[in-house]
Amino acid sequence: MSEAVHPAVNRALRAANAHDTEAFLDSFTTDGYVDDWGRVFTGREAIKGWSDREFIGVEVTLDVTDVTSAGDTTTVAAQVGGKGFNGPSHFAFTVDGDRVRGMKITG
């Protein structure tokens, strides 16, 4: 991962690829959210439920192909693999301090 990527984003991506749910959840603020193509999951329990069904629970892999940053947002282009959705996606991470405030997934 590029050194230009915010450490919180690096932690979230590494945790996802390691299938480490607790580390993934720990990378978010207490009121953090995931916006998965317009479906929003806010807070640790909601993010965990979503992840168990559709992300880490289906052994997601994220092969990062590009990273751009602007202000408090880092956008990661990745080829998604695993036993769920497979294909290209963009993950826009909004960072608050040393944690991810939001992760928005789009095509």
C-alpha positions as semicolon CSV with decimal commas, in nm:
position;residue;x (nm);y (nm);z (nm)
1;M;0,000;0,000;0,000
2;S;0,125;0,348;-0,077
3;E;0,268;0,556;0,206
4;A;0,041;0,838;0,083
5;V;-0,264;0,636;0,190
6;H;-0,396;0,737;0,531
7;P;-0,301;0,481;0,799
8;A;-0,668;0,422;0,890
9;V;-0,744;0,330;0,529
10;N;-0,443;0,098;0,520
11;R;-0,565;-0,071;0,841
12;A;-0,915;-0,123;0,700
13;L;-0,787;-0,265;0,371
14;R;-0,535;-0,494;0,538
15;A;-0,797;-0,619;0,784
16;A;-1,041;-0,693;0,500
17;N;-0,779;-0,886;0,303
18;A;-0,678;-1,077;0,618
19;H;-1,047;-1,156;0,687
20;D;-1,004;-1,001;1,032
21;T;-1,348;-0,869;1,123
22;E;-1,247;-0,722;1,459
23;A;-0,954;-0,528;1,312
24;F;-1,179;-0,406;1,028
25;L;-1,441;-0,284;1,275
26;D;-1,172;-0,126;1,495
27;S;-1,060;0,087;1,200
28;F;-1,393;0,280;1,214
29;T;-1,507;0,558;1,446
30;T;-1,784;0,463;1,689
31;D;-2,041;0,628;1,462
32;G;-1,873;0,513;1,141
33;Y;-2,069;0,385;0,845
34;V;-2,051;0,180;0,529
35;D;-2,250;0,300;0,227
36;D;-2,272;-0,002;-0,003
37;W;-2,423;0,126;-0,327
38;G;-2,676;0,339;-0,134
39;R;-2,745;0,095;0,149
40;V;-2,607;0,255;0,464
41;F;-2,493;0,061;0,771
42;T;-2,406;0,283;1,069
43;G;-2,225;0,177;1,385
44;R;-2,019;-0,126;1,476
45;E;-2,304;-0,381;1,495
46;A;-2,462;-0,275;1,166
47;I;-2,124;-0,276;0,988
48;K;-2,047;-0,619;1,137
49;G;-2,381;-0,760;1,016
50;W;-2,320;-0,625;0,666
51;S;-1,960;-0,750;0,663
52;D;-2,054;-1,097;0,789
53;R;-2,305;-1,132;0,505
54;E;-2,137;-0,945;0,220
55;F;-1,774;-0,859;0,284
56;I;-1,536;-1,042;0,517
57;G;-1,791;-1,322;0,566
58;V;-1,766;-1,405;0,195
59;E;-1,386;-1,395;0,204
60;V;-1,349;-1,067;0,019
61;T;-1,018;-0,980;-0,143
62;L;-0,929;-0,630;-0,251
63;D;-0,655;-0,594;-0,512
64;V;-0,587;-0,220;-0,510
65;T;-0,531;-0,077;-0,857
66;D;-0,532;0,299;-0,786
67;V;-0,545;0,544;-0,495
68;T;-0,633;0,912;-0,497
69;S;-0,664;1,151;-0,203
70;A;-0,836;1,486;-0,164
71;G;-0,882;1,648;0,176
72;D;-1,013;1,392;0,425
73;T;-1,119;1,144;0,155
74;T;-0,910;0,866;0,005
75;T;-1,059;0,681;-0,290
76;V;-0,931;0,333;-0,362
77;A;-1,000;0,154;-0,688
78;A;-0,984;-0,222;-0,640
79;Q;-1,060;-0,547;-0,812
80;V;-1,290;-0,728;-0,568
81;G;-1,273;-1,105;-0,537
82;G;-1,405;-1,369;-0,301
83;K;-1,728;-1,565;-0,273
84;G;-1,953;-1,260;-0,314
85;F;-1,939;-0,975;-0,562
86;N;-1,645;-0,997;-0,799
87;G;-1,536;-0,710;-1,016
88;P;-1,408;-0,354;-1,006
89;S;-1,528;-0,116;-0,735
90;H;-1,433;0,216;-0,582
91;F;-1,411;0,265;-0,207
92;A;-1,421;0,628;-0,088
93;F;-1,291;0,642;0,270
94;T;-1,362;0,952;0,476
95;V;-1,118;0,975;0,764
96;D;-1,168;1,138;1,104
97;G;-0,846;1,154;1,305
98;D;-0,694;0,807;1,316
99;R;-1,010;0,620;1,212
100;V;-1,239;0,574;0,914
101;R;-1,560;0,775;0,948
102;G;-1,717;0,632;0,633
103;M;-1,656;0,389;0,351
104;K;-1,869;0,444;0,041
105;I;-1,864;0,168;-0,221
106;T;-1,951;0,244;-0,584
107;G;-1,877;0,103;-0,928
